[in-house]
Amino acid sequence: MLATPYWAVHPFGIERRRFAVIQAAAARARRLEATADIDPTEARRLLTTLPGIGPWSAAEVSVVAYGDRDVVTLGDYHLPHQVAWALAGETRGSDTRMLELLEPYRGHRARVIRLLTLGGIQAPRFGPRMRLRRIAAI
C-alpha cells in the first residue's frame, strides 16, 4: 500500500486526502497491529493520535477489528435517525437521543446497531425529490 501511487486508487472513488491517511496508517502497521491486544478504549485513543483518524473512524475500526461490542459511533448522519426510528418510532434522532435509546443495551450497543443495519431498518427519508425528466427524444 505504501508504494501504491494515488492514481491507482482514484478510479475507486478514493480522494487524495483519504489515501494519504491510508498510507500513513500502513506506514505504522506494526504499531497498529499491536493495539489488537489491548483494551478497545485505549486502542481507540491510540488510533485517534494518527493524523486524519478521528473518533468516528476509530469507533468503526473498534467494532470490526477489536470486536468492541459496545462502542457507539457518534457524529454519523444516518445512524441516530435509524436507531430512533427502530427503537422509538421517531423519524428523526440525535446522538444524545440515540445514546438514551441504546442505554438499556449497554454492553452490547454496537451489536444492536449491527442488527438494525442487517435488518434493513431505515428511518423515513425527507429529502427533496426530483421530477422525472424525459431523457430520450421522441
KOLTORZA-358514 format. One record per residue (C-alpha): x, y, z. Coordinates in steps of 0.25 Angstrom, whole numbers, padded with zeros to 4 digits, always signed. Layout:
// residues N
XYZ;...
This chain:
// residues 138
+0000+0000+0000;+0012+0009+0003;+0017+0008-0011;+0003+0009-0018;+0002+0023-0025;-0010+0031-0023;-0015+0030-0038;-0016+0015-0036;-0027+0016-0025;-0034+0029-0031;-0043+0021-0040;-0049+0014-0028;-0054+0028-0022;-0043+0030-0012;-0039+0044-0011;-0024+0048-0010;-0026+0053+0005;-0032+0040+0009;-0022+0032+0002;-0011+0039+0010;-0018+0035+0023;-0018+0020+0018;-0003+0021+0014;+0000+0028+0028;-0007+0016+0035;+0000+0006+0026;+0014+0012+0030;+0010+0009+0044;+0004-0004+0042;+0013-0011+0052;+0009-0002+0063;-0006-0002+0059;-0006-0018+0060;+0000-0017+0074;-0013-0010+0078;-0021-0022+0076;-0016-0028+0089;-0020-0016+0098;-0034-0011+0103;-0042-0005+0092;-0044+0008+0099;-0029+0010+0099;-0027+0005+0085;-0037+0015+0080;-0030+0026+0087;-0017+0022+0081;-0024+0021+0067;-0028+0036+0068;-0014+0040+0070;-0011+0037+0055;-0014+0049+0046;-0027+0048+0039;-0033+0038+0048;-0044+0043+0057;-0054+0038+0067;-0063+0033+0056;-0053+0025+0049;-0047+0020+0062;-0061+0015+0066;-0064+0008+0053;-0050+0001+0054;-0052-0003+0068;-0065-0011+0065;-0059-0018+0053;-0044-0020+0057;-0045-0021+0072;-0058-0027+0074;-0063-0016+0083;-0078-0020+0085;-0082-0007+0092;-0076+0005+0085;-0085+0015+0078;-0081+0023+0066;-0085+0037+0069;-0085+0048+0058;-0091+0039+0048;-0102+0046+0039;-0112+0034+0037;-0109+0025+0050;-0117+0034+0060;-0129+0034+0051;-0128+0019+0049;-0128+0016+0064;-0139+0026+0067;-0148+0020+0057;-0145+0005+0060;-0146+0007+0075;-0156+0018+0078;-0163+0020+0065;-0157+0034+0064;-0154+0039+0050;-0142+0048+0054;-0132+0046+0065;-0119+0052+0070;-0106+0046+0076;-0112+0049+0090;-0125+0042+0087;-0118+0030+0081;-0110+0028+0094;-0123+0029+0102;-0130+0019+0094;-0118+0009+0094;-0115+0011+0109;-0123-0002+0112;-0114-0010+0103;-0101-0005+0110;-0090-0015+0107;-0096-0019+0094;-0100-0006+0087;-0091-0008+0075;-0097-0021+0073;-0111-0015+0074;-0107-0005+0063;-0102-0016+0055;-0115-0024+0056;-0123-0012+0052;-0114-0009+0040;-0114-0024+0035;-0129-0024+0037;-0130-0013+0027;-0137-0003+0036;-0136+0011+0031;-0143+0024+0036;-0153+0030+0026;-0146+0040+0017;-0150+0054+0015;-0140+0059+0004;-0145+0067-0008;-0150+0059-0019;-0146+0062-0034;-0157+0062-0044;-0156+0051-0055;-0149+0056-0067;-0150+0051-0081;-0136+0047-0085;-0139+0042-0099;-0144+0050-0111;-0157+0045-0117;
